[in-house]
């Protein structure tokens, strides 16, 4: 598993499930994970995807008005906190 990836959070579990289904239908790898503790102590689902898919997934999110809360870049090779970013 890669050590650098993106995590996208959603307002509800329903939105997370919808995102995962949509992205997989478009041929991208994404998997639902618990929201990492570094991002939030609240429970919930987030979607994880590899950094080399950012541009394509960004285009799909924008073109299809997919609702999400936040996007984070996580680099497990460093001691940095997750970096909040945007599409």
TORTORFI-249476 format. One record per residue: z, x negated, y of N, C-alpha, C in turn; residue number from 0; residue in three letters. Coordinates in steps of 0.05 Angstrom, whole numbers, plus 5000, padded with zeros to 4 digits. Layout:
N
<site n_c3="Z" n_c1="X" n_c2="Y" ca_c3="Z" ca_c1="X" ca_c2="Y" c_c3="Z" c_c1="X" c_c2="Y" i="NUM" aa="ALA"/>
...
end
This chain:
87
<site n_c3="5000" n_c1="4983" n_c2="4976" ca_c3="5000" ca_c1="5000" ca_c2="5000" c_c3="5000" c_c1="4982" c_c2="5025" i="0" aa="UNK"/>
<site n_c3="4984" n_c1="4990" n_c2="5044" ca_c3="4981" ca_c1="4974" ca_c2="5068" c_c3="5007" c_c1="4975" c_c2="5085" i="1" aa="UNK"/>
<site n_c3="5012" n_c1="4955" n_c2="5100" ca_c3="5036" ca_c1="4953" ca_c2="5117" c_c3="5032" c_c1="4962" c_c2="5145" i="2" aa="UNK"/>
<site n_c3="5007" n_c1="4967" n_c2="5153" ca_c3="5000" ca_c1="4977" ca_c2="5180" c_c3="4986" c_c1="5004" c_c2="5176" i="3" aa="UNK"/>
<site n_c3="4996" n_c1="5025" n_c2="5189" ca_c3="4985" ca_c1="5051" ca_c2="5186" c_c3="4993" c_c1="5069" c_c2="5208" i="4" aa="UNK"/>
<site n_c3="4981" n_c1="5093" n_c2="5209" ca_c3="4988" ca_c1="5113" ca_c2="5229" c_c3="5003" c_c1="5136" c_c2="5215" i="5" aa="UNK"/>
<site n_c3="5020" n_c1="5148" n_c2="5231" ca_c3="5035" ca_c1="5172" ca_c2="5222" c_c3="5032" c_c1="5193" c_c2="5244" i="6" aa="UNK"/>
<site n_c3="5024" n_c1="5217" n_c2="5236" ca_c3="5021" ca_c1="5239" ca_c2="5255" c_c3="5042" c_c1="5260" c_c2="5248" i="7" aa="UNK"/>
<site n_c3="5056" n_c1="5269" n_c2="5268" ca_c3="5076" ca_c1="5290" ca_c2="5264" c_c3="5066" c_c1="5317" c_c2="5274" i="8" aa="UNK"/>
<site n_c3="5078" n_c1="5338" n_c2="5264" ca_c3="5068" ca_c1="5365" ca_c2="5269" c_c3="5091" c_c1="5383" c_c2="5277" i="9" aa="UNK"/>
<site n_c3="5085" n_c1="5405" n_c2="5291" ca_c3="5106" ca_c1="5424" ca_c2="5300" c_c3="5118" c_c1="5439" c_c2="5276" i="10" aa="UNK"/>
<site n_c3="5103" n_c1="5443" n_c2="5255" ca_c3="5113" ca_c1="5458" ca_c2="5232" c_c3="5102" c_c1="5446" c_c2="5206" i="11" aa="UNK"/>
<site n_c3="5114" n_c1="5452" n_c2="5184" ca_c3="5104" ca_c1="5444" ca_c2="5158" c_c3="5076" c_c1="5456" c_c2="5153" i="12" aa="UNK"/>
<site n_c3="5072" n_c1="5480" n_c2="5162" ca_c3="5046" ca_c1="5494" ca_c2="5159" c_c3="5024" c_c1="5477" c_c2="5171" i="13" aa="UNK"/>
<site n_c3="5029" n_c1="5467" n_c2="5195" ca_c3="5009" ca_c1="5450" ca_c2="5209" c_c3="5003" c_c1="5425" c_c2="5193" i="14" aa="UNK"/>
<site n_c3="5024" n_c1="5413" n_c2="5182" ca_c3="5020" ca_c1="5388" ca_c2="5166" c_c3="5003" c_c1="5394" c_c2="5141" i="15" aa="UNK"/>
<site n_c3="5009" n_c1="5415" n_c2="5127" ca_c3="4994" ca_c1="5422" ca_c2="5103" c_c3="4965" c_c1="5428" c_c2="5110" i="16" aa="UNK"/>
<site n_c3="4960" n_c1="5442" n_c2="5132" ca_c3="4933" ca_c1="5449" ca_c2="5141" c_c3="4918" c_c1="5423" c_c2="5148" i="17" aa="UNK"/>
<site n_c3="4931" n_c1="5405" n_c2="5162" ca_c3="4918" ca_c1="5379" ca_c2="5169" c_c3="4910" c_c1="5364" c_c2="5144" i="18" aa="UNK"/>
<site n_c3="4928" n_c1="5362" n_c2="5125" ca_c3="4923" ca_c1="5346" ca_c2="5101" c_c3="4899" c_c1="5358" c_c2="5086" i="19" aa="UNK"/>
<site n_c3="4898" n_c1="5384" n_c2="5083" ca_c3="4876" ca_c1="5397" ca_c2="5069" c_c3="4850" c_c1="5393" c_c2="5084" i="20" aa="UNK"/>
<site n_c3="4850" n_c1="5396" n_c2="5110" ca_c3="4826" ca_c1="5392" ca_c2="5126" c_c3="4815" c_c1="5364" c_c2="5124" i="21" aa="UNK"/>
<site n_c3="4833" n_c1="5344" n_c2="5127" ca_c3="4825" ca_c1="5316" ca_c2="5126" c_c3="4814" c_c1="5308" c_c2="5099" i="22" aa="UNK"/>
<site n_c3="4827" n_c1="5318" n_c2="5078" ca_c3="4817" ca_c1="5312" ca_c2="5051" c_c3="4790" c_c1="5324" c_c2="5045" i="23" aa="UNK"/>
<site n_c3="4786" n_c1="5348" n_c2="5056" ca_c3="4759" ca_c1="5362" ca_c2="5053" c_c3="4737" c_c1="5345" c_c2="5067" i="24" aa="UNK"/>
<site n_c3="4745" n_c1="5331" n_c2="5088" ca_c3="4725" ca_c1="5314" ca_c2="5102" c_c3="4722" c_c1="5286" c_c2="5089" i="25" aa="UNK"/>
<site n_c3="4737" n_c1="5281" n_c2="5067" ca_c3="4733" ca_c1="5257" ca_c2="5053" c_c3="4751" c_c1="5233" c_c2="5060" i="26" aa="UNK"/>
<site n_c3="4772" n_c1="5239" n_c2="5076" ca_c3="4790" ca_c1="5218" ca_c2="5084" c_c3="4816" c_c1="5218" c_c2="5067" i="27" aa="UNK"/>
<site n_c3="4827" n_c1="5195" n_c2="5064" ca_c3="4853" ca_c1="5193" ca_c2="5050" c_c3="4875" c_c1="5197" c_c2="5069" i="28" aa="UNK"/>
<site n_c3="4893" n_c1="5215" n_c2="5063" ca_c3="4917" ca_c1="5220" ca_c2="5079" c_c3="4937" c_c1="5231" c_c2="5059" i="29" aa="UNK"/>
<site n_c3="4962" n_c1="5225" n_c2="5064" ca_c3="4982" ca_c1="5237" ca_c2="5047" c_c3="5006" c_c1="5246" c_c2="5064" i="30" aa="UNK"/>
<site n_c3="5018" n_c1="5267" n_c2="5055" ca_c3="5042" ca_c1="5277" ca_c2="5069" c_c3="5066" c_c1="5261" c_c2="5061" i="31" aa="UNK"/>
<site n_c3="5083" n_c1="5254" n_c2="5080" ca_c3="5107" ca_c1="5239" ca_c2="5075" c_c3="5129" c_c1="5252" c_c2="5092" i="32" aa="UNK"/>
<site n_c3="5154" n_c1="5246" n_c2="5085" ca_c3="5176" ca_c1="5255" ca_c2="5103" c_c3="5173" c_c1="5240" c_c2="5129" i="33" aa="UNK"/>
<site n_c3="5180" n_c1="5252" n_c2="5151" ca_c3="5179" ca_c1="5238" ca_c2="5177" c_c3="5197" c_c1="5213" c_c2="5175" i="34" aa="UNK"/>
<site n_c3="5186" n_c1="5190" n_c2="5180" ca_c3="5202" ca_c1="5165" ca_c2="5178" c_c3="5226" c_c1="5166" c_c2="5196" i="35" aa="UNK"/>
<site n_c3="5249" n_c1="5156" n_c2="5187" ca_c3="5274" ca_c1="5155" ca_c2="5202" c_c3="5271" c_c1="5141" c_c2="5229" i="36" aa="UNK"/>
<site n_c3="5253" n_c1="5121" n_c2="5230" ca_c3="5249" ca_c1="5107" ca_c2="5255" c_c3="5237" c_c1="5125" c_c2="5277" i="37" aa="UNK"/>
<site n_c3="5225" n_c1="5147" n_c2="5269" ca_c3="5212" ca_c1="5165" ca_c2="5288" c_c3="5231" c_c1="5188" c_c2="5295" i="38" aa="UNK"/>
<site n_c3="5244" n_c1="5200" n_c2="5275" ca_c3="5261" ca_c1="5222" ca_c2="5280" c_c3="5282" c_c1="5225" c_c2="5257" i="39" aa="UNK"/>
<site n_c3="5306" n_c1="5234" n_c2="5264" ca_c3="5326" ca_c1="5238" ca_c2="5244" c_c3="5324" c_c1="5266" c_c2="5232" i="40" aa="UNK"/>
<site n_c3="5308" n_c1="5283" n_c2="5245" ca_c3="5304" ca_c1="5310" ca_c2="5234" c_c3="5285" c_c1="5309" c_c2="5210" i="41" aa="UNK"/>
<site n_c3="5289" n_c1="5328" n_c2="5193" ca_c3="5271" ca_c1="5329" ca_c2="5169" c_c3="5245" c_c1="5342" c_c2="5177" i="42" aa="UNK"/>
<site n_c3="5225" n_c1="5337" n_c2="5162" ca_c3="5199" ca_c1="5349" ca_c2="5167" c_c3="5178" c_c1="5332" c_c2="5153" i="43" aa="UNK"/>
<site n_c3="5153" n_c1="5341" n_c2="5155" ca_c3="5131" ca_c1="5327" ca_c2="5142" c_c3="5113" c_c1="5314" c_c2="5164" i="44" aa="UNK"/>
<site n_c3="5103" n_c1="5292" n_c2="5156" ca_c3="5083" ca_c1="5278" ca_c2="5173" c_c3="5060" c_c1="5270" c_c2="5154" i="45" aa="UNK"/>
<site n_c3="5038" n_c1="5263" n_c2="5166" ca_c3="5015" ca_c1="5254" ca_c2="5151" c_c3="5011" c_c1="5224" c_c2="5156" i="46" aa="UNK"/>
<site n_c3="5006" n_c1="5209" n_c2="5136" ca_c3="5002" ca_c1="5180" ca_c2="5138" c_c3="4972" c_c1="5175" c_c2="5132" i="47" aa="UNK"/>
<site n_c3="4960" n_c1="5158" n_c2="5148" ca_c3="4933" ca_c1="5149" ca_c2="5143" c_c3="4929" c_c1="5120" c_c2="5152" i="48" aa="UNK"/>
<site n_c3="4910" n_c1="5107" n_c2="5141" ca_c3="4905" ca_c1="5079" ca_c2="5146" c_c3="4893" c_c1="5074" c_c2="5173" i="49" aa="UNK"/>
<site n_c3="4898" n_c1="5051" n_c2="5185" ca_c3="4889" ca_c1="5046" ca_c2="5212" c_c3="4859" c_c1="5045" c_c2="5215" i="50" aa="UNK"/>
<site n_c3="4845" n_c1="5038" n_c2="5193" ca_c3="4816" ca_c1="5037" ca_c2="5195" c_c3="4802" c_c1="5064" c_c2="5196" i="51" aa="UNK"/>
<site n_c3="4818" n_c1="5086" n_c2="5193" ca_c3="4808" ca_c1="5113" ca_c2="5195" c_c3="4814" c_c1="5127" c_c2="5221" i="52" aa="UNK"/>
<site n_c3="4827" n_c1="5112" n_c2="5240" ca_c3="4836" ca_c1="5124" ca_c2="5265" c_c3="4813" c_c1="5137" c_c2="5280" i="53" aa="UNK"/>
<site n_c3="4792" n_c1="5123" n_c2="5285" ca_c3="4770" ca_c1="5134" ca_c2="5302" c_c3="4759" c_c1="5160" c_c2="5290" i="54" aa="UNK"/>
<site n_c3="4753" n_c1="5160" n_c2="5265" ca_c3="4741" ca_c1="5184" ca_c2="5252" c_c3="4760" c_c1="5207" c_c2="5252" i="55" aa="UNK"/>
<site n_c3="4785" n_c1="5202" n_c2="5245" ca_c3="4805" ca_c1="5224" ca_c2="5245" c_c3="4810" c_c1="5234" c_c2="5273" i="56" aa="UNK"/>
<site n_c3="4810" n_c1="5216" n_c2="5292" ca_c3="4814" ca_c1="5224" ca_c2="5320" c_c3="4792" c_c1="5243" c_c2="5328" i="57" aa="UNK"/>
<site n_c3="4767" n_c1="5237" n_c2="5321" ca_c3="4744" ca_c1="5254" ca_c2="5328" c_c3="4747" c_c1="5282" c_c2="5316" i="58" aa="UNK"/>
<site n_c3="4756" n_c1="5283" n_c2="5291" ca_c3="4760" ca_c1="5308" ca_c2="5277" c_c3="4782" c_c1="5325" c_c2="5289" i="59" aa="UNK"/>
<site n_c3="4804" n_c1="5312" n_c2="5296" ca_c3="4827" ca_c1="5326" ca_c2="5309" c_c3="4818" c_c1="5338" c_c2="5335" i="60" aa="UNK"/>
<site n_c3="4804" n_c1="5323" n_c2="5351" ca_c3="4795" ca_c1="5333" ca_c2="5378" c_c3="4775" c_c1="5355" c_c2="5375" i="61" aa="UNK"/>
<site n_c3="4755" n_c1="5350" n_c2="5358" ca_c3="4733" ca_c1="5370" ca_c2="5355" c_c3="4742" c_c1="5396" c_c2="5343" i="62" aa="UNK"/>
<site n_c3="4764" n_c1="5395" n_c2="5328" ca_c3="4773" ca_c1="5420" ca_c2="5314" c_c3="4799" c_c1="5430" c_c2="5325" i="63" aa="UNK"/>
<site n_c3="4807" n_c1="5420" n_c2="5348" ca_c3="4832" ca_c1="5429" ca_c2="5361" c_c3="4856" c_c1="5431" c_c2="5342" i="64" aa="UNK"/>
<site n_c3="4859" n_c1="5410" n_c2="5326" ca_c3="4882" ca_c1="5410" ca_c2="5307" c_c3="4908" c_c1="5404" c_c2="5322" i="65" aa="UNK"/>
<site n_c3="4927" n_c1="5422" n_c2="5317" ca_c3="4952" ca_c1="5420" ca_c2="5331" c_c3="4971" c_c1="5399" c_c2="5318" i="66" aa="UNK"/>
<site n_c3="4981" n_c1="5381" n_c2="5334" ca_c3="5000" ca_c1="5361" ca_c2="5324" c_c3="5020" c_c1="5355" c_c2="5346" i="67" aa="UNK"/>
<site n_c3="5042" n_c1="5341" n_c2="5339" ca_c3="5062" ca_c1="5334" ca_c2="5359" c_c3="5056" c_c1="5306" c_c2="5371" i="68" aa="UNK"/>
<site n_c3="5058" n_c1="5286" n_c2="5353" ca_c3="5055" ca_c1="5258" ca_c2="5362" c_c3="5041" c_c1="5241" c_c2="5341" i="69" aa="UNK"/>
<site n_c3="5031" n_c1="5219" n_c2="5351" ca_c3="5018" ca_c1="5199" ca_c2="5334" c_c3="5032" c_c1="5172" c_c2="5338" i="70" aa="UNK"/>
<site n_c3="5038" n_c1="5159" n_c2="5316" ca_c3="5052" ca_c1="5133" ca_c2="5317" c_c3="5037" c_c1="5112" c_c2="5301" i="71" aa="UNK"/>
<site n_c3="5038" n_c1="5088" n_c2="5310" ca_c3="5028" ca_c1="5065" ca_c2="5295" c_c3="5052" c_c1="5051" c_c2="5284" i="72" aa="UNK"/>
<site n_c3="5052" n_c1="5046" n_c2="5258" ca_c3="5074" ca_c1="5032" ca_c2="5245" c_c3="5064" c_c1="5006" c_c2="5233" i="73" aa="UNK"/>
<site n_c3="5078" n_c1="4985" n_c2="5239" ca_c3="5072" ca_c1="4958" ca_c2="5229" c_c3="5097" c_c1="4948" c_c2="5214" i="74" aa="UNK"/>
<site n_c3="5096" n_c1="4950" n_c2="5188" ca_c3="5120" ca_c1="4942" ca_c2="5172" c_c3="5122" c_c1="4911" c_c2="5169" i="75" aa="UNK"/>
<site n_c3="5102" n_c1="4896" n_c2="5180" ca_c3="5103" ca_c1="4867" ca_c2="5178" c_c3="5119" c_c1="4856" c_c2="5202" i="76" aa="UNK"/>
<site n_c3="5127" n_c1="4872" n_c2="5220" ca_c3="5142" ca_c1="4863" ca_c2="5243" c_c3="5168" c_c1="4880" c_c2="5245" i="77" aa="UNK"/>
<site n_c3="5185" n_c1="4872" n_c2="5263" ca_c3="5210" ca_c1="4887" ca_c2="5268" c_c3="5208" c_c1="4907" c_c2="5291" i="78" aa="UNK"/>
<site n_c3="5184" n_c1="4911" n_c2="5300" ca_c3="5179" ca_c1="4930" ca_c2="5322" c_c3="5184" c_c1="4959" c_c2="5313" i="79" aa="UNK"/>
<site n_c3="5193" n_c1="4975" n_c2="5333" ca_c3="5196" ca_c1="5003" ca_c2="5328" c_c3="5168" c_c1="5015" c_c2="5326" i="80" aa="UNK"/>
<site n_c3="5165" n_c1="5039" n_c2="5314" ca_c3="5139" ca_c1="5052" ca_c2="5314" c_c3="5130" c_c1="5056" c_c2="5342" i="81" aa="UNK"/>
<site n_c3="5104" n_c1="5051" n_c2="5346" ca_c3="5092" ca_c1="5053" ca_c2="5373" c_c3="5079" c_c1="5080" c_c2="5376" i="82" aa="UNK"/>
<site n_c3="5089" n_c1="5096" n_c2="5395" ca_c3="5078" ca_c1="5122" ca_c2="5400" c_c3="5052" c_c1="5118" c_c2="5415" i="83" aa="UNK"/>
<site n_c3="5031" n_c1="5131" n_c2="5406" ca_c3="5004" ca_c1="5128" ca_c2="5418" c_c3="4991" c_c1="5156" c_c2="5419" i="84" aa="UNK"/>
<site n_c3="4966" n_c1="5157" n_c2="5424" ca_c3="4951" ca_c1="5182" ca_c2="5425" c_c3="4923" c_c1="5177" c_c2="5415" i="85" aa="UNK"/>
<site n_c3="4910" n_c1="5199" n_c2="5408" ca_c3="4883" ca_c1="5197" ca_c2="5398" c_c3="4865" c_c1="5192" c_c2="5422" i="86" aa="UNK"/>
end
